């Protein structure tokens, strides 16, 4: 009988692994450079340096690092929760799948932002369930629907789960781990779609807040009923 792994458990482990990667990745090239600069210092250090470089290469392999980072955590977490000690490689496989980069479907429109754009200056205004307006400081207002963003269900031709996730932001400007029907994978797809639509490499969410279990969006999301100035700025 296969043990059912709770979604919230996978979410917690994935968030922890992602946080660890964010801390280590910016320093990998620096560490690599240090070892390369002292590689010729002494032949006696050859075996040590080789082992260190091997370790760095293994960490640069994202999937392997993530697996090594969260397997011990998942094992301890299962014990702490009093759950059966299941095959933690199964957990690793499931979490790694969730952490894979998402590729955004091609939308039929775009709203290119200036290079180095500050996403805090970007606004979304909900028009209805299928349409939004977008406005960046200094640029004209654009009106787009879910198909323009590439958030269409190809079978029903209706808004998909990613669009529904976007609409959730008009409520509180954030997505929480308690929103039903919105998984971590959906949030990643939304981020990828927005980056493609606005032609920017900037992430549209701040780092996951472990205390509140939420992702806060960088742009402002104005609900249809809100009386906040939009196009005047």
KABEL-V405205 format. One record per residue. RES is the residue in three letters. PSI is psi in radians with two decimals (NA if undefined). BURIAL is + if it has 24 or more other ideal C-beta (glycine too) atoms within 12 Angstrom, else -. D_CENTER is the distance of its C-alpha to the mean C-alpha in whole Angstrom. Layout:
# KABEL-V405205
res:RES psi:PSI burial:BURIAL d_center:D_CENTER
res:RES psi:PSI burial:BURIAL d_center:D_CENTER
This chain:
# KABEL-V405205
res:UNK psi:2.17 burial:- d_center:33
res:UNK psi:2.36 burial:- d_center:29
res:UNK psi:2.28 burial:- d_center:27
res:UNK psi:2.10 burial:- d_center:25
res:UNK psi:2.10 burial:+ d_center:21
res:UNK psi:2.43 burial:- d_center:20
res:UNK psi:-0.69 burial:- d_center:17
res:UNK psi:-0.51 burial:- d_center:16
res:UNK psi:-0.80 burial:+ d_center:17
res:UNK psi:-0.67 burial:+ d_center:15
res:UNK psi:-0.76 burial:+ d_center:12
res:UNK psi:-0.78 burial:+ d_center:14
res:UNK psi:-0.73 burial:+ d_center:14
res:UNK psi:-0.73 burial:+ d_center:11
res:UNK psi:-0.68 burial:+ d_center:9
res:UNK psi:-0.76 burial:+ d_center:13
res:UNK psi:-0.72 burial:+ d_center:12
res:UNK psi:-0.72 burial:+ d_center:9
res:UNK psi:-0.74 burial:- d_center:11
res:UNK psi:-0.72 burial:- d_center:14
res:UNK psi:-0.71 burial:+ d_center:12
res:UNK psi:-0.58 burial:- d_center:11
res:UNK psi:-0.73 burial:- d_center:15
res:UNK psi:-0.69 burial:+ d_center:17
res:UNK psi:-0.73 burial:- d_center:15
res:UNK psi:-0.31 burial:- d_center:17
res:UNK psi:-0.07 burial:- d_center:20
res:UNK psi:-0.77 burial:+ d_center:20
res:UNK psi:-0.63 burial:- d_center:22
res:UNK psi:-0.81 burial:- d_center:25
res:UNK psi:-0.76 burial:- d_center:25
res:UNK psi:-0.72 burial:- d_center:26
res:UNK psi:-0.66 burial:- d_center:28
res:UNK psi:-0.81 burial:- d_center:30
res:UNK psi:-0.64 burial:+ d_center:31
res:UNK psi:-0.62 burial:- d_center:32
res:UNK psi:-0.44 burial:- d_center:35
res:UNK psi:0.17 burial:- d_center:37
res:UNK psi:-0.55 burial:- d_center:37
res:UNK psi:0.07 burial:- d_center:40
res:UNK psi:-0.76 burial:- d_center:42
res:UNK psi:2.35 burial:- d_center:43
res:UNK psi:-0.41 burial:- d_center:44
res:UNK psi:-0.44 burial:- d_center:44
res:UNK psi:0.00 burial:- d_center:40
res:UNK psi:-0.98 burial:- d_center:39
res:UNK psi:-0.64 burial:- d_center:38
res:UNK psi:-0.80 burial:- d_center:36
res:UNK psi:-0.67 burial:+ d_center:34
res:UNK psi:-0.73 burial:- d_center:34
res:UNK psi:-0.69 burial:- d_center:32
res:UNK psi:-0.74 burial:- d_center:30
res:UNK psi:-0.64 burial:+ d_center:29
res:UNK psi:-0.70 burial:- d_center:28
res:UNK psi:-0.73 burial:- d_center:26
res:UNK psi:-0.77 burial:+ d_center:24
res:UNK psi:-0.64 burial:- d_center:24
res:UNK psi:-0.62 burial:- d_center:22
res:UNK psi:-0.50 burial:+ d_center:20
res:UNK psi:-0.34 burial:- d_center:19
res:UNK psi:1.76 burial:- d_center:18
res:UNK psi:-0.83 burial:+ d_center:15
res:UNK psi:-0.71 burial:- d_center:15
res:UNK psi:-0.74 burial:- d_center:19
res:UNK psi:-0.83 burial:+ d_center:17
res:UNK psi:-0.67 burial:+ d_center:15
res:UNK psi:-0.83 burial:+ d_center:18
res:UNK psi:-0.52 burial:+ d_center:20
res:UNK psi:-0.70 burial:+ d_center:18
res:UNK psi:-0.11 burial:+ d_center:17
res:UNK psi:-0.87 burial:+ d_center:20
res:UNK psi:-0.67 burial:- d_center:23
res:UNK psi:-0.79 burial:+ d_center:21
res:UNK psi:-0.61 burial:+ d_center:20
res:UNK psi:-0.79 burial:- d_center:24
res:UNK psi:-0.66 burial:- d_center:25
res:UNK psi:-0.66 burial:+ d_center:23
res:UNK psi:-0.73 burial:+ d_center:25
res:UNK psi:-0.74 burial:- d_center:28
res:UNK psi:-0.60 burial:- d_center:27
res:UNK psi:-0.05 burial:- d_center:27
res:UNK psi:0.38 burial:- d_center:30
res:UNK psi:2.80 burial:- d_center:28
res:UNK psi:2.51 burial:- d_center:30
res:UNK psi:1.56 burial:- d_center:29
res:UNK psi:3.07 burial:+ d_center:27
res:UNK psi:1.85 burial:- d_center:26
res:UNK psi:-0.23 burial:+ d_center:23
res:UNK psi:-0.53 burial:- d_center:23
res:UNK psi:-0.74 burial:+ d_center:22
res:UNK psi:-0.79 burial:+ d_center:19
res:UNK psi:-0.78 burial:+ d_center:18
res:UNK psi:-0.73 burial:- d_center:18
res:UNK psi:-0.72 burial:+ d_center:16
res:UNK psi:-0.71 burial:+ d_center:13
res:UNK psi:-0.67 burial:+ d_center:13
res:UNK psi:-0.68 burial:- d_center:13
res:UNK psi:-0.46 burial:+ d_center:10
res:UNK psi:-0.09 burial:+ d_center:8
res:UNK psi:2.47 burial:- d_center:10
res:UNK psi:2.48 burial:- d_center:8
res:UNK psi:2.41 burial:+ d_center:9
res:UNK psi:2.14 burial:- d_center:12
res:UNK psi:2.41 burial:+ d_center:12
res:UNK psi:2.66 burial:+ d_center:16
res:UNK psi:2.09 burial:- d_center:18
res:UNK psi:3.01 burial:+ d_center:19
res:UNK psi:0.09 burial:- d_center:23
res:UNK psi:3.08 burial:- d_center:23
res:UNK psi:2.87 burial:- d_center:21
res:UNK psi:1.38 burial:+ d_center:21
res:UNK psi:2.29 burial:- d_center:21
res:UNK psi:2.69 burial:+ d_center:20
res:UNK psi:2.68 burial:- d_center:22
res:UNK psi:2.32 burial:- d_center:21
res:UNK psi:0.33 burial:- d_center:20
res:UNK psi:2.48 burial:+ d_center:19
res:UNK psi:1.96 burial:- d_center:18
res:UNK psi:-0.29 burial:+ d_center:16
res:UNK psi:-0.29 burial:- d_center:18
res:UNK psi:0.08 burial:- d_center:21
res:UNK psi:2.36 burial:+ d_center:19
res:UNK psi:2.52 burial:+ d_center:20
res:UNK psi:2.36 burial:+ d_center:20
res:UNK psi:2.14 burial:+ d_center:23
res:UNK psi:2.18 burial:+ d_center:23
res:UNK psi:-0.86 burial:- d_center:26
res:UNK psi:-2.92 burial:- d_center:26
res:UNK psi:-0.22 burial:- d_center:24
res:UNK psi:-0.14 burial:+ d_center:24
res:UNK psi:2.52 burial:+ d_center:24
res:UNK psi:2.75 burial:+ d_center:22
res:UNK psi:2.53 burial:+ d_center:24
res:UNK psi:2.53 burial:+ d_center:22
res:UNK psi:2.16 burial:+ d_center:23
res:UNK psi:2.48 burial:+ d_center:23
res:UNK psi:2.11 burial:- d_center:25
res:UNK psi:-0.11 burial:- d_center:28
res:UNK psi:2.70 burial:- d_center:27
res:UNK psi:2.74 burial:- d_center:28
res:UNK psi:2.43 burial:- d_center:27
res:UNK psi:2.57 burial:+ d_center:26
res:UNK psi:2.22 burial:- d_center:26
res:UNK psi:2.72 burial:+ d_center:23
res:UNK psi:-3.10 burial:+ d_center:23
res:UNK psi:-0.50 burial:+ d_center:20
res:UNK psi:-0.60 burial:+ d_center:22
res:UNK psi:-0.59 burial:+ d_center:21
res:UNK psi:-0.12 burial:+ d_center:18
res:UNK psi:0.51 burial:+ d_center:18
res:UNK psi:0.87 burial:+ d_center:17
res:UNK psi:2.35 burial:+ d_center:20
res:UNK psi:2.04 burial:- d_center:21
res:UNK psi:-0.36 burial:- d_center:23
res:UNK psi:-0.86 burial:- d_center:26
res:UNK psi:-0.28 burial:- d_center:27
res:UNK psi:0.41 burial:- d_center:26
res:UNK psi:2.96 burial:- d_center:24
res:UNK psi:2.43 burial:+ d_center:21
res:UNK psi:-3.03 burial:+ d_center:18
res:UNK psi:-0.51 burial:+ d_center:16
res:UNK psi:-0.71 burial:+ d_center:13
res:UNK psi:-0.70 burial:+ d_center:16
res:UNK psi:-0.59 burial:+ d_center:17
res:UNK psi:-0.73 burial:+ d_center:13
res:UNK psi:-0.78 burial:+ d_center:14
res:UNK psi:-0.49 burial:+ d_center:17
res:UNK psi:-0.49 burial:+ d_center:16
res:UNK psi:-0.36 burial:+ d_center:15
res:UNK psi:-0.19 burial:+ d_center:19
res:UNK psi:-0.88 burial:- d_center:20
res:UNK psi:0.10 burial:- d_center:19
res:UNK psi:0.35 burial:+ d_center:16
res:UNK psi:2.85 burial:+ d_center:13
res:UNK psi:2.26 burial:+ d_center:12
res:UNK psi:2.81 burial:+ d_center:13
res:UNK psi:-0.10 burial:+ d_center:13
res:UNK psi:-0.02 burial:- d_center:17
res:UNK psi:2.03 burial:+ d_center:16
res:UNK psi:2.45 burial:- d_center:18
res:UNK psi:-0.06 burial:- d_center:17
res:UNK psi:1.88 burial:+ d_center:13
res:UNK psi:2.96 burial:+ d_center:11
res:UNK psi:-0.64 burial:+ d_center:8
res:UNK psi:-0.68 burial:+ d_center:8
res:UNK psi:-0.71 burial:+ d_center:9
res:UNK psi:-0.71 burial:+ d_center:6
res:UNK psi:-0.71 burial:+ d_center:4
res:UNK psi:-0.69 burial:+ d_center:8
res:UNK psi:-0.79 burial:+ d_center:9
res:UNK psi:-0.74 burial:+ d_center:7
res:UNK psi:-0.73 burial:+ d_center:8
res:UNK psi:-0.75 burial:+ d_center:11
res:UNK psi:-0.68 burial:+ d_center:12
res:UNK psi:-0.69 burial:+ d_center:11
res:UNK psi:-0.74 burial:+ d_center:14
res:UNK psi:-0.73 burial:+ d_center:16
res:UNK psi:0.02 burial:+ d_center:16
res:UNK psi:0.97 burial:- d_center:17
res:UNK psi:2.70 burial:+ d_center:15
res:UNK psi:-0.03 burial:- d_center:12
res:UNK psi:2.35 burial:- d_center:11
res:UNK psi:2.50 burial:+ d_center:8
res:UNK psi:0.03 burial:+ d_center:9
res:UNK psi:2.55 burial:+ d_center:8
res:UNK psi:2.91 burial:- d_center:9
res:UNK psi:2.55 burial:- d_center:8
res:UNK psi:2.28 burial:+ d_center:9
res:UNK psi:1.87 burial:- d_center:12
res:UNK psi:-0.59 burial:- d_center:14
res:UNK psi:-0.74 burial:- d_center:17
res:UNK psi:-0.02 burial:- d_center:17
res:UNK psi:1.00 burial:- d_center:14
res:UNK psi:2.75 burial:+ d_center:12
res:UNK psi:2.19 burial:+ d_center:9
res:UNK psi:2.30 burial:+ d_center:12
res:UNK psi:2.52 burial:+ d_center:11
res:UNK psi:-0.74 burial:+ d_center:13
res:UNK psi:2.97 burial:+ d_center:16
res:UNK psi:2.33 burial:+ d_center:18
res:UNK psi:2.02 burial:+ d_center:19
res:UNK psi:2.07 burial:+ d_center:22
res:UNK psi:2.78 burial:+ d_center:24
res:UNK psi:-0.62 burial:- d_center:27
res:UNK psi:-0.17 burial:- d_center:29
res:UNK psi:2.38 burial:- d_center:28
res:UNK psi:1.01 burial:- d_center:31
res:UNK psi:2.29 burial:- d_center:29
res:UNK psi:2.37 burial:- d_center:30
res:UNK psi:-1.11 burial:+ d_center:28
res:UNK psi:-0.15 burial:- d_center:29
res:UNK psi:-0.32 burial:- d_center:32
res:UNK psi:NA burial:- d_center:30
